[in-house]
Amino acid sequence: MDGNKTRKILLPTRSLRPRWINLSEAVRTKTEGEIMKRLLTITQIMSVVLAVATVLHAQETRTTTTDNAKRQTRITVGGDAIVQAQPDTAIMTVSVVTQGRRAIDAQQENATKTDAVVRALKAAAGAGAEVKTSGYSLQPMRVYRENQPPTITGYEARNSVTVTTSDLTKLGNLIDTVAQAGANDITGISFTLRQDRPARDRALQDATREAMNKAQVMAQALGGRVVGIAEVQEEGFVRPPQPVYQAEAFMAKRDAVATPIEIGSLDISSRVLLVAIVEMNP
C-alpha cells in the first residue's frame, strides 16, 4: 500500500517570488542613486564653469575700460566772440552849479535855475523819457594858505539831473535846450542797449562755435577726434565803455548850430570755456 501511494512535493514558489521582487527594487534604487550622483556632479561642474566665465567677463570688462580710458584724453579750450549792435538808449547827466557868499544865496539861485532846466528838459525829451535827480550838494568853498587854517570864501550848490531816453534823435536838441535853460555842467552821454538778449545770444553762439573749432583742430593735431563734451562754461559777456561826450564840446556849441551827436555802435563780447573729450587713434 505504501509503495503505491503518490508523494506530493511542495515547491517554495512563494519564497522565490519575494526574492525576485526584492532584487528588482534593489536594482531600481541603485539606478536612482547613480542618477542623482551624476546630476549633482553635473550641477557642480556647471557652477564652476559659470563662476570661471563670470571672472573672465569681469576681467575682460576691466581691460576694455582701461583700454578706453587710455585711448581718451581731455583738452580745455576757450572761445571768444564780439557782436556789434546799435544802442537803443542814451543816458545824459546835466548839472546846475551856483556860487554865493552865503549858503542860502547859492542854494536859492540854484533852485531857480534847476527848476527851469528840469522844465525845459521834460518838454524837450517828451513823455517817454525818464528825468530824475541824481545828485545834490551844498558845500563851502575854502582857501588854503600856508601855516593858516582854511578860510571859507563862499558856498557852492550843485544839482544834477539825469535823463534817460530811447529817442536818440533828440540828443542834440536836449543838449542845446538844457544849456540855454541854465545848465552849466554836462558830464557826458553814455549809450547802452536795454534789449540786449538777441545780441548776447549771437555772441554766445559764436564763442561756442569758436571753442568747438579749436577743440577739433587740437584733436586732429594730436591724432584723434572729439567724441564728447565734458564741461562748458560761460565766462560772461562784456560791454566796452560807451562813447562819452564831454561838457566842453556841448557848451562851446550852444550859441552855434545844433549839437551833432554820432551814436555809433556797441561791441558786445562773450567768452566760453569748453572741456572736450578726445579719443586717440590706436
C-alpha positions, 0 to 999 in steps of 0.5 A: 500500500505504501509503495503505491501511494503518490508523494506530493512535493511542495515547491517554495514558489512563494519564497522565490517570488519575494526574492525576485521582487526584492532584487528588482527594487534593489536594482531600481534604487541603485539606478536612482542613486547613480542618477542623482550622483551624476546630476549633482556632479553635473550641477557642480561642474556647471557652477564652476564653469559659470563662476570661471566665465563670470571672472573672465567677463569681469576681467575682460570688462576691466581691460576694455575700460582701461583700454578706453580710458587710455585711448581718451584724453581731455583738452580745455579750450576757450572761445571768444566772440564780439557782436556789434549792435546799435544802442537803443538808449542814451543816458545824459547827466546835466548839472546846475552849479551856483556860487554865493557868499552865503549858503542860502544865496547859492542854494536859492539861485540854484533852485531857480535855475534847476527848476527851469532846466528840469522844465525845459528838459521834460518838454524837450525829451517828451513823455517817454523819457525818464528825468530824475535827480541824481545828485545834490550838494551844498558845500563851502568853498575854502582857501588854503594858505600856508601855516593858516587854517582854511578860510571859507570864501563862499558856498557852492550848490550843485544839482544834477539831473539825469535823463534817460531816453530811447529817442536818440534823435533828440540828443542834440536838441536836449543838449542845446535846450538844457544849456540855454535853460541854465545848465552849466555842467554836462558830464557826458552821454553814455549809450547802452542797449536795454534789449540786449538778449538777441545780441548776447545770444549771437555772441554766445553762439559764436564763442561756442562755435569758436571753442568747438573749432579749436577743440577739433583742430587740437584733436586732429593735431594730436591724432584723434577726434572729439567724441564728447563734451565734458564741461562748458562754461560761460565766462560772461559777456562784456560791454566796452565803455560807451562813447562819452561826450564831454561838457566842453564840446556841448557848451562851446556849441550852444550859441552855434548850430545844433549839437551833432551827436554820432551814436555809433555802435556797441561791441558786445563780447562773450567768452566760453570755456569748453572741456572736450573729450578726445579719443586717440587713434590706436 
